[in-house]
Amino acid sequence: MKFSRFYNKFFIFTCLLGLIISIYALFLETIKEARPSYVPFCDVSETISCSKALMSRWSRGFGIVGTLLGEKHFLNLRNPVYGIFFYITLILLSIVNFILKQI
């Protein structure tokens, strides 16, 4: 039981980290799109640049949705939006699982 509780807390903690990173990536994309001169702290050099990845054609719908369904399709979202939904879903499912185990 103790291991299960620890595992659940660790899982939620890592999901929260993923959620925070996804929110930050969405923030960066939004700011970079509005102000192209903005340089985020994760742009270490010309080679190591998170903003290049976040502004590439692969940064929406994983580069697949736009090709298959069109650039204007409602599923062609920024990738961090998928991450936010994913991590929130995992956190909620983990909490529900933990509560159901207590019953």
PyMOL commands that set and color helices and strands:
alter all, ss='L'
color gray80, all
select helices_A, chain A and resi 2-34+50-54+57-59+61-63+65-69+79-102
alter helices_A, ss='H'
color red, helices_A
deselect
rebuild
show_as cartoon
